[in-house]
């Protein structure tokens, strides 16, 4: 995972750090992947790559699947937002 983290640091994080400091580069920088890691130590990127690739099984859900699961659980006014995965919120009906 360390070599991958180095490649991501050099290919995405460092260019983002450079571009976000320049007025003409901010627009391009805002669309770059992995910009979250620009404000964290390199070890965080290494650990996240380890977590991403060391999991034996992974199940990803679409926004619709998350919304359906929450609705099936009896929640209403369900909102699903992207945030490095899905963040969902809903209301439980009063009992």
C-alpha positions as a Markdown table, in Angstrom:
| # | Residue | x | y | z |
|---|---|---|---|---|
| 1 | Unk | 0.0 | 0.0 | 0.0 |
| 2 | Unk | 2.9 | 2.3 | 0.6 |
| 3 | Unk | 4.0 | 2.5 | -3.1 |
| 4 | Unk | 0.4 | 3.2 | -4.1 |
| 5 | Unk | 0.1 | 6.0 | -1.5 |
| 6 | Unk | 3.4 | 7.5 | -2.8 |
| 7 | Unk | 2.0 | 7.4 | -6.4 |
| 8 | Unk | -1.3 | 9.1 | -5.3 |
| 9 | Unk | 0.6 | 11.7 | -3.2 |
| 10 | Unk | 2.8 | 12.6 | -6.2 |
| 11 | Unk | 0.1 | 12.3 | -8.8 |
| 12 | Unk | -2.9 | 14.0 | -7.1 |
| 13 | Unk | -2.3 | 15.4 | -3.6 |
| 14 | Unk | 0.8 | 17.5 | -4.4 |
| 15 | Unk | -0.6 | 19.0 | -7.6 |
| 16 | Unk | -3.8 | 19.9 | -5.7 |
| 17 | Unk | -1.7 | 21.7 | -3.1 |
| 18 | Unk | 0.1 | 23.7 | -5.7 |
| 19 | Unk | -3.0 | 24.5 | -7.8 |
| 20 | Unk | -5.2 | 25.6 | -4.8 |
| 21 | Unk | -2.7 | 28.3 | -4.0 |
| 22 | Unk | -2.9 | 29.9 | -7.4 |
| 23 | Unk | -6.0 | 32.0 | -8.3 |
| 24 | Unk | -6.1 | 30.5 | -11.8 |
| 25 | Unk | -5.7 | 27.0 | -10.5 |
| 26 | Unk | -8.4 | 26.9 | -7.9 |
| 27 | Unk | -11.2 | 25.9 | -10.3 |
| 28 | Unk | -9.2 | 22.9 | -11.6 |
| 29 | Unk | -8.0 | 22.0 | -8.1 |
| 30 | Unk | -11.6 | 21.9 | -6.9 |
| 31 | Unk | -12.4 | 19.1 | -9.4 |
| 32 | Unk | -9.3 | 17.0 | -8.4 |
| 33 | Unk | -9.7 | 13.6 | -6.7 |
| 34 | Unk | -8.1 | 12.9 | -3.3 |
| 35 | Unk | -8.0 | 16.6 | -2.3 |
| 36 | Unk | -9.1 | 15.7 | 1.2 |
| 37 | Unk | -5.6 | 14.3 | 1.9 |
| 38 | Unk | -3.9 | 17.7 | 1.2 |
| 39 | Unk | -4.5 | 18.8 | 4.8 |
| 40 | Unk | -3.5 | 15.5 | 6.4 |
| 41 | Unk | -0.2 | 13.8 | 7.1 |
| 42 | Unk | 1.0 | 11.3 | 4.4 |
| 43 | Unk | 0.4 | 8.4 | 6.9 |
| 44 | Unk | -3.3 | 9.0 | 6.7 |
| 45 | Unk | -3.2 | 8.3 | 2.9 |
| 46 | Unk | -1.1 | 5.2 | 3.5 |
| 47 | Unk | -3.5 | 3.9 | 6.2 |
| 48 | Unk | -6.6 | 4.6 | 4.0 |
| 49 | Unk | -5.1 | 2.6 | 1.1 |
| 50 | Unk | -4.4 | -0.2 | 3.5 |
| 51 | Unk | -8.0 | -0.2 | 4.7 |
| 52 | Unk | -9.3 | 0.0 | 1.1 |
| 53 | Unk | -7.3 | -2.9 | -0.2 |
| 54 | Unk | -7.0 | -5.2 | 2.9 |
| 55 | Unk | -10.8 | -5.7 | 3.3 |
| 56 | Unk | -11.6 | -9.3 | 2.2 |
| 57 | Unk | -15.1 | -8.4 | 1.1 |
| 58 | Unk | -16.7 | -5.1 | 0.3 |
| 59 | Unk | -20.3 | -4.3 | -0.6 |
| 60 | Unk | -21.0 | -0.9 | -2.2 |
| 61 | Unk | -24.5 | 0.5 | -2.4 |
| 62 | Unk | -26.0 | 3.0 | -4.8 |
| 63 | Unk | -27.9 | 6.1 | -3.4 |
| 64 | Unk | -31.1 | 4.4 | -4.5 |
| 65 | Unk | -30.3 | 1.2 | -2.6 |
| 66 | Unk | -29.5 | 3.2 | 0.6 |
| 67 | Unk | -32.8 | 5.2 | 0.2 |
| 68 | Unk | -34.8 | 2.0 | -0.3 |
| 69 | Unk | -33.2 | 0.3 | 2.7 |
| 70 | Unk | -34.1 | 3.3 | 4.9 |
| 71 | Unk | -37.6 | 3.5 | 3.6 |
| 72 | Unk | -38.0 | -0.3 | 4.1 |
| 73 | Unk | -36.9 | 0.3 | 7.7 |
| 74 | Unk | -39.9 | 2.6 | 8.2 |
| 75 | Unk | -38.1 | 6.0 | 7.8 |
| 76 | Unk | -39.7 | 8.9 | 5.9 |
| 77 | Unk | -38.2 | 12.1 | 4.5 |
| 78 | Unk | -35.1 | 10.1 | 3.5 |
| 79 | Unk | -32.2 | 12.2 | 2.2 |
| 80 | Unk | -29.0 | 10.6 | 0.8 |
| 81 | Unk | -25.9 | 12.7 | 0.2 |
| 82 | Unk | -22.5 | 11.8 | -1.2 |
| 83 | Unk | -19.6 | 12.2 | 1.2 |
| 84 | Unk | -16.7 | 9.7 | 0.5 |
| 85 | Unk | -19.6 | 7.1 | 0.6 |
| 86 | Unk | -23.2 | 7.8 | 1.3 |
| 87 | Unk | -24.6 | 9.8 | 4.3 |
| 88 | Unk | -28.3 | 9.2 | 4.8 |
| 89 | Unk | -30.8 | 10.8 | 7.1 |
| 90 | Unk | -34.5 | 10.1 | 7.7 |
| 91 | Unk | -37.3 | 10.5 | 10.1 |
| 92 | Unk | -38.9 | 7.8 | 12.2 |
| 93 | Unk | -42.7 | 8.0 | 12.5 |
| 94 | Unk | -43.9 | 8.7 | 16.1 |
| 95 | Unk | -45.1 | 5.5 | 17.8 |
